[in-house]
Amino acid sequence: MDWPEFSRWGARISEWARVYHETIRSRPVRSQVASGDILKALPESPPKLGTDMEAIFTDFEEIVMPGITHWQHPRFFAYFPANATPPSMLAEFLTSIIAPQCMLWQTSPAATEMETRMIDWLRQSVGLADDFSGVIQDTASTATLAAVLTMRERALNWQGNEEGLSGKRPLRNYCSCEVHTSVDRAIWIAGIGQENLIRVPTHGSTRAMDPNALDANIAEDIAAGLTPAGIVACIGGTGTGACDNITEVCDIAEKYGLYVHVDAAWAGAAMICSEFRGLWNDVDRANSVVFNPHKWLGVQFDCSAHFVKEPDDLVRTLAINPEYLRTSDRDGVINYSEWSISLGRRFRALKIWFVLRVYGLDYLKTTIRNHVEWSQQLCEMIRAEPNFEIITEPVLSLFTFRFVLQNSSDLDSLNQSFVDRINDQGEIYITQTRVNGDLVIRFQAAQFEATRDDVLYALNVLREMSRSMITSEPN
């Protein structure tokens, strides 16, 4: 492909993107293909000769697109959307074109210094104290892994990387049963081991960690000769939106000298609205915090804002400096590869810059407030419907409910069937979770282009499916 052809195809794909997004409501939200359909459509061997772009693009539309679940669909109510706004897409296009590898200041000074500024813009936007600095990671999972590794090194007096864990007293980490499974993975990768991740019971309407149980677990571990390392708290747990009481968690952490990491992957973006910050009161006492601009701020996946109080601890945990990576002629520069798991780094700050400048915080605040209001309106409508019950109340725009038939002997199977039939139908996309062991239906509204009509349209789909299943249920 020469550059004139690239230019023609760039314009054509840009136009295709416009049409795709303007007509996306006409597509089923979740892919409707069967397992193996796409694999069968792809040749088993690579081509020996080049292929015309026209044929490739035709195959893209006929083979790839049927197998895509449309995360940008305004009626995507499952998981949390990886939102992609037009300015973010354009920034990613530019990043792909210049294709920098931004591991060091000297390999792209603009990327490093923009990252410093964008992290501080985000810090200010969500109201974090000015003694936090930070780094852009790919996902919250990576930020949590970095935090767990830092907990490990601090607890081992910075000897873990050098000496390993063999022969040392087991480390213990603490979290609630509501945290994301990325915490489990971080514990595995850090070598701490699943049995040393202590799941603390929750209590109250926010399903927060029980502080008495947390304190008792830590005290018991110390008495048993184990080494507590840190606590992972969540704000907006993935399943039900659970929020730990950060004040209580930090009181206990300070009592025992433990590191606190706050995972606010989804809900953290809502803190640009000051009225929601009560969900993470005292967050400034934590050692690190993470949230994902790629979820609710419209910044293209992947982009995670990882804030730290003591950056030297993070660097001491992760940095390694072979001679070929040293920056010899500049003092005071930041090399963000020393703040990250991976050495290679993309220019993620550019899309934050584009999005914040195009929309401004006021527009983004309105978007989030609308999603919260519309979701809560839908919750009340579902509450008023026969054969539905609200299980967990809305946390921002997330709540759970259950489809109930009095003569059903297996409500878990009934609700799984309800979810599957809705998703197979394709008008909306929802998912399930478990609350106190029971399978329930999970709903959230956070897709950037969603309107009130899109959110409330879910009620029509739920009603129709409930009637269909009631009619088909044997007497």
Protein Blocks (a to p, Z undefined) as FASTA:
>chain_A
ZZklmmmmmmmmmmmmmmmmmmmmmpcfbacbdehklmmmpcfbdcfbdcdfklmmmmmm
mmmmmmpccfkbcklcghjdddddfklmmmmmmmmmnopafkbfklomklmmmmmmmmmm
mmmmnopafkbccdddfblmlmmmmmmmmmmmmmnoopmmmnomnhpacddddddfkbcf
klmmmmmmnonojklpccdddedjkopacfklmmmmmmmmmmnopacfbdcddehiaklo
pacdfklmmmmmmmnopacdddfkkmmmmmmpmklmmmmgoklmpmbdcddfklmnopac
dddddddfblmlmmmmmgccdfklpcfkbghiacfklmcfblbdcdfklmmmmmmmmnom
mlmmmmmmmmmmmmmmmmmmmmmpghiacfbdcehjaccdddddfklcblklmmmmmmmm
mmmnomaccddddeehiacdddddfbfklcfklmmmmmmmmmmmmmmmmmmpcZZ
